[in-house]
């Protein structure tokens, strides 16, 4: 791990025992300002001589020293109403083994949002759980956010940033080239933030760079009126994708000439991914290669057996025939 890495949140699953040295490290983390969230079950099994730590752990998380925790057969209750908090940011969620997993996850997320105010938040429109997010902050306060859609469905999402004077760009995950992005500043007098709308294709990854705005604000700047462009819809249009591998086709049937009938149904996804699926099932003369989170690359799979068929018309059937002894003669036969 980097020597200057910092951590602000520790989430503890239901546990039955904990070594004294490990508990001392957790206490140091809490006393240094960290937030600890324990779920369902606190340690009760003795594994060393320090038996009094059980009462200390309960009091740290806002429980009485003699409180009974019935994780295995306890009654379900509203977790957001009955969770406890100690003098510092040590929180205990009293879930039971029978609590629905989704309720436990939602409660955990809400408590994290309440006690750990992050400068950057990522939310998916349909609340999909198919994303990976990794964030890195550098010494110059530049932040890099890596977002990856792990499933085969498209999604719309929003990235919220609380820093005010920033420049937001998108990095090409293959070349590193930067592309400026347009975000919307939302001023609600309580939680001001930038909002960046993002669209994700299946399995697509995006790399967002957030850096400080080095240009001083010009208070005398006057917003100009928007220009109205009139375009004739009947003119010829040239349409080009903004990036590679964006063509998507609906479901279709593949017909191979050798068989003369459709024997493979292709699912709806990006065209190059459809081709990869076909190449895995049939002998197609192409190879696919992809670095995680980048567009797929396609190349020919040499050697290739090629058959060429064409229809043409012969107007003159006269030709010269060469014999084995080197002589030749003209012939009108075909």
N, C-alpha and C positions, 0 to 999 in steps of 0.2 A: 504494500500500500504506500502511497505518497507520504513523505515524512510530515507534510503540512496539512494532511487531510483532517477535517473536523466533522463531528457527528453530533446531531441534536436530538435524535429520537431512537429509543430502543423499545421494541415490541417483544414481549415475553409470552410464549404460548403456555397452555396449561402444563405445569410441571409438578412433580411429586417430591423432588429433592433438589438441593442446591448446596454446593460446597461453601464454606465460610469465606474463603478467599475470593470466590466469585461474587458473593454478596457484597463484600467490601468494595470491589470494583464498581458494582452497580450503585452503591451508596455514593462513592466519589463522583460518579457521572451525574447523579441527581443533584448533589451539592454544588457541582460546577455549573448548573443551569440546564442540564439535559432533561428531557421528558421521557418517562418510562411508563409504558402501558402494559399491565399484566392482564391476562385473560383467563377467567374461569376457575383456575386452581392455583393456589400458592403452596410453596413447599411445606411438607409436614413429615416426611420421612427423615429420620436421623441418619447421617452418614459420617459424622465426626463428633467431636466432644462438645461443640458449641450449640447446645440445644436451645439456648435462650434466643437464638436468632429468629425462631419461628414467630415469637411475639413481636420482635422488632420489625420484621417484614410486614406483618399485618398492620401495625401502627403507621409504618411509612406510607402504606397505601390507603390510609384513612379508615381502617377497621379497628375495632376494639381488640385488645391483645388476646381475649378469650373467645373471639368470634368464631362460630362454626361455619365452615364452607362446605356445602353439600353439592359438589360438582356432578357426581354420578347419578343421583336420584332426586335432585332438587327440583322445585317447581319453576317453570318458566315465568319470567316477569319482564316488564319493559326495561330493556337494558339502559336506554338513555335516561330513564328516571331514577334508577337505583344504583348507578355506578358511583364509586366513592373516590375521593381525592384527598391525599395527605396534605401536609403543610406546604410542601413543594409540589412540583409537577410529577407526582407519582400517582397513577390512576389505576384502579382495579375495576374491570368489567365483570359482573357476576353472572356470566353465562354458564349454562349447564351443558352436559354432554348431549342432551336431546334438543338443544336449541338449533333451529334451522341455520345452516351455514350462511345463507344469504343475509339473515338478520344480524348475525355476528359480524359479518364483513361490513355491512352498511353502518352499524354502530361504531365500529372501529374507525372507518373513514370519517364519520362526522366528528368524532372526538379528536382525531388528528387535525382536521380542519379548524376546530375550535381552539386548540391549545398550541398548534404549531402553524403560525401564519407564514406560509411560504410566499416568496416573491414571484414564483412562477407556478401556475396551475394548468393542468391539461384536462379537458373534459370532452368526451365523445358524445355526439348528438343522441344516439340511441343507447347510451350507457354501455357500450360494448366493452368487454374485458379482454380483447384480443391484442392489446397494445403493450409494447415495452417502452419505457422511458428511462433515459439516462441523462443526467445533467452534470456538467463540469464547469467549475468557476476558476478562472485564472487570476494571477496577482494583479493584473491591470483592470480587474472587474469585468473582463469579457466573459460571457457565459456561452457555452455550447450545449444545445439540447438535441438529443438524438431520439427520434420517435419512429417506431417500427410497427406496422400493421402485420400481425402474425397469422392472419387468416385470409381466406379467399373471397372476402366480401368487401365492397367499397364502403367507406365511412366518411362522414363529415365531422370535423372536430374544431375546437377552439383552444387557443393557447393564450392564457391571461398572464400579463406581466405588470408588476406594480411599480417598477422603476420608471421614472418620468422621462428624463432626457436621454433617450437611447436611440440607436439605429439598429434596425432589424433586417437581416439579410438571410438568404437561403444558400447553403453551400451544396454544390454538386458532390454527391457522395463518391463519385469516381475521380473527378478532376480537381475538386476543391474550388472551382470557380464560384464567385459570389454573384447572387442575383438579389437586388433590392426587393423588399416586401412592403406592402402597404397595410398598416394596422389602424384600428380605430381607437381613439382616446375616449374613454367613458368616464365622465365626471359626475359621480353621484353624491359628492360631498362627504362620503363616509369611507368608501373603498374605491378610490380612483385607480384606474388601471388601463393598460393597453389590451386590446382584444384582436388577435390574429386568427382569421378563419383559414382552415386548412382542409383540403380534400385529399383523401388517400385511396388509391387504387388497391386491388388485392395484393398483399405481400409487399406493398411499397413502404420505403423508409424515407424520412426527411430529416435533414440536418439544419437546425436553425441557429444562427449566430446573433447574439445580443451584445452590443458594445455601446460604450458611452458616446454621446453626441459631442464631438469636438468643436462644433460650430456654435458660437454664441448666438443666443436668441436676439433677433432684431425686433425691438418693440414697435418700430415704425412700419413694420411690414403690413401691407394692406392686402387682404384677400381679393383676388381678381374674380370677375364674373366667369361662370362656366361657359365655354364655347360650345355652340350647338352645331353638330355636323349633320348634314343631310346627305344620305347615301341612297342611290337608286338600287332598289332590290332586284331589278331586272337585269342589271349589268352582270358581266361574267365575274365570278369570284374565284380566287385561288385560296384554298384552305390548306394550311400546313400545321402539323402538331407542334406544340411548344417543346416537347421532349420525346425521346425515343420510346418505341413500344407502347403507344397509346391507343392503337386501333383495337376495337373490341367488336367481335361478331357474336350474334346470337347462336343458339344451338343449331348444328347442322350435321348431316351425315357425310362421311367420307366414302368415296367410291374409288377403289384401286383398279386400274385397267386390267391387271392380271386376273381379277375375279369377276369383274363386270357387275358387281352388285355392292350395295352399301352394307358394310359389316362392322362399322365402328361409329358410334354416336359421340360427337364432340361437345363437351359442355361449354356453356357460355363463360368466357373469360377473355383476357387479352389475347390477341391473335397469336403472338409469339409463344405464349404459354399453351395455347391450343396445339401449336405445332410440336411443342415438347412432348405433350401427352401422346400425340400420334407417333412420334419418333420412338417412344418407349414401347409401343405395341407393334409397330410395323417397320419394315426395312426402308426407311427414308434416308436419302443421301445427305443428311445434315447432322451437325453436332451442336449441342447447346451447352453453354458455360455461363455461370452466374456467380458473382461475388455477392455475399449476403447483403441485401438491401439495395442492390444496384440493378439497373435494367439488364435483362438477359442478352447475351451475345450469341449470334448464330454464325456458323461457318460450314463450308462443305466438308463432308466426310470422305476424303480420298482413300483408296481409288474408287471411281464411280463408273458403273456400267450404264452407258447412255444409248438409247435407241432413238433414231431420228426417222420420222415418217413424213413424206411430202407427196403431193400430187402435182404432176407437171405434164405438159403436152409436147410430143415430138412431131415436128413438121417434116424433117428430112430423115428418112430411114436408111440412107446410104452411108456406109461406114467402111473403114479399112481394116482388114483382118490380117494379123501377123501370124505366120506359121512358125513351127519349131525350127525350121532351117533358115529362118531370117527373111524369106520371101514374103511378099504381100500381094493382096488382090482386092479389088473393090467388089462389093456385093450389095445387092438390093434386098437381100433377105434380112428379116428381123429375128 
